Amino acid sequence: MTGWGVAYYCVETTHPSCGVVSDHERDHETTHRSRGVVSEHELKLVSLTEQERRGIGLAEVFRVIEAMTFSKNSPLASLMQTFPRPGRLEWIGLRPAKRAALVRTDIARATAGAGLEGDHYSGRSGSRGITLLQAEHLPVIAALAGLDEIAPDSLRRNLLISRINLAALKGQHFRIGEVVVEGTGFAHPCSRMEDVLGPGGYNAMRGHGGLCVRVIQGGLLRVGDAVVAADADA
């Protein structure tokens, strides 16, 4: 499946018409289809009647688009693999037991299909093997919670990553040093944030909880490791 047809439809559905595609827009999509740019699945979205499109709603459209897989050669796939600069691993924390204080370390071993050695969550869920937090979001969370600053260990994530947008790595394979991981979903906050950040802490962290990853290729993680899309250094 394929690039610009999805992006175009995605943009059009943000219009107040709630996803209604005009004849001109449909012709535009048909042109892309003839060039092999729009998949059969995407074409079904465009071919719906006006009433059906209004009934679907934006949430469903985006769910369908998110579930699609992109050809590595498509324009959108190329955009999604391009970042301004590599990320950086700033901090590593292990949770030896549930509710136990995190142990900070400068090096940790990641195991494929499991997680970090020494972390109590390792092996419980491959899709949530390691949790990552955006370093640039720490001051944002602090500001929203009415605090001067927040230490990364208080938010109970394993890795603190800077310089690269973690949200853009959801659904992608990427490399942290010698370890290859896949972004499987966003890491949402839990009710404990009310204790950690104070009343309203849960809502302060919503949208800034980070990313869950599955370990595809194990190895050592070291503070200072570069974070890059898996194909970027191929």
N, C-alpha and C positions, 0 to 999 in steps of 0.2 A: 504494500500500500504506500501511500504516496504523499507527498508534500503539500504543494500549494493549494490543492483543492480543499484539504482539511483546514488550512490556515484561513483561506478565504471564507469558507462557510462559518468558521468560528467567529470571525470578525463580524459577518453579517448578522449572526444570531444575537449580537449585543445591541442591535438596533431596536428602537421602541416597538417595531413591528413584531417582536418576539419570534423571530426566526422565519418570517414570511420572505420567500425568495421571489423576486419579480421575474418576468419573462426574460428580461435582459440578463439578470443574474444567472438564470437557468441556462441561457445560451452560453454565458461565460463558462459555466461548469461543464456543459456539453463539449465546448471547445477543448477544455483541459482533459476531458475524458478521452476525446479522440486522439490526444497526444500521449495517452497512457499515464496521465498525472493523477487522475481520480479513480479510486478503487470502486468495485461493485458495491461494497458496503456503504461508501460515501455517497454513491449515486442514489442509493435507496433513500438516504436522508433528503437529498435534493428533490427527489421525485414524489415525495409525499404531498398530499393535498394541503391546502392552506389550513383547513380545520385540523388535520392530523398534526401539522407542524405546531400549531398553537397548543395542542393537547400534550405534546411531548414535553415542552418546557426546556429551559436552558440547562438545568441540572442534568437531565437525561441526555441531551445532546453532548455535553462535555463528558459525561460518563462513557458514552459510546466512543467518542474521539480518543479519550484517555486509554481505552482498552485496545485500541488499534496498535498494530506494530508497523514501524516505518521501514521502508527499504533503506539500506545503508547508502544508496546512491541518490536518494531523494534530496531536494533542496532543503526541506525542513529538517531532515536528519543531519545534514551538514551544519545547519544553524545550531542545532541542539548539541553538537559535539564541539562547538567553537566557544572558547572562553577567553576573556581578556588576558588572563595570566594563570599560572598554576596556583592551587591552594596550598596551605601549609598546616601541618599537624602541630598544634600549639601546646596541647596538654593531654595526658592520658590518665584515666581514673578507673580503678577496679573496685567492684562491689563484692567483698568477700562473703557477705551474707545479706539476706533481706533486711532492710532497715539499718544495716551496719554502716558506719562511716566509710566513705570512699577512701581508697588508698591511692595516693598519687605516685606515679612511676614515670620514668623517662623512656622505658622500653617494655613492650609486652608482645606476647606471641598470640597470633590469631590462627585458629584452626578451621579449615574448610568445613562448612555445614554446621558449625557449632558457634564459636565466638571467641572471646578472649580467655586464655588460661588464667585461672585465679578469680574469674568473675562468676558469681553464683548463677547468673542467667545463662551462662554458656551451655549449649546443648538443649535448652528447653524449647527453643523455637528458632529454626534456621532462618526464618524471615526477619527475626529481630535479634540476630546474633550479636550485633554491636549497635550502639546508639551514638549518633553524632549531633553536635550542637554548633550552631553558627556563632563564632566568636563575636562578630559584629552585632549580634542581637543581645549580648549581655547588658550593655548600657540601655538598650531599648526596654528590656524586661524590667530592669531596675527603675527606670523612669516611670514606667506604667504602674509599678508596684509602690511608687513613692519612696524608693530607697536610693541611697547615694551610690551604692555599687553592689554587685553580686559576685560571689566566688563561684567558679564553674562546678566545684564539687557539690555545692548545695542543690544543684538542679539534677544531679544523679544521671548524667550522661557519661559515656565512656571516653569519647574523643571530642576535643574542642578544635574546630577547623576554621581557619581564616582565609580570606582572599578569594574564595570561590563560592558561588551561590549554591548552597546545598539543595535548595528546592529544585534547581535545574538538573540535579543529578538523580532525582526520583525516576525509577524505571530504567536507569542506565548502569552499565558496568563502568567502574572507574578504579583507579589504582591509588593506593596510599602507600608510598614507599614500594616495597616488594609484594604487598598484599593487594589482591584484586577482590573487589566487593561489588554487590549490586544494590542499588537503592530500591528498597521494597515498599516503602511507605513513610508517611510522616509520623514522627514520634509525638503523640499528644500528651499534654500534661495530665497528672493525676491529682486527686484531692489532697495529697500531701503538701502540694504547693501552698495550700492555705496556712499550714503550719510554718513552712519555710519562708514564705514571702509575706505572710500576714493576710488578713481578710481581703479577699479579692485576688489573691495570688494566682489562683487557677485561671481566672480570666486574663490576668496580666500576661500570662505565659502562652495563652492560646494563640496559635499562628506562629509561635516562635519556639516550639518544642523540639525542633531538629528533625533528624532523619534516621530511620531504621535501615540497616543494611544486612545482607546475607553475605557470608564469606565464601567466595568462589575459589580463591587460591590463597592458601595460608602462608604464613611467614612472620617475620618480625616487624613490629611497628616501633618507630623511634620518633621522639619529639624532633621536629624539624623536617620530617619527611614531606616530600611534595605530594600534592593531590592533583591528579590529572585524569581526563577521560581515558578509558582503557586503550582506545585506538590512537591517542595523541602521540604516543611514543613508539608506535609500531614502525 
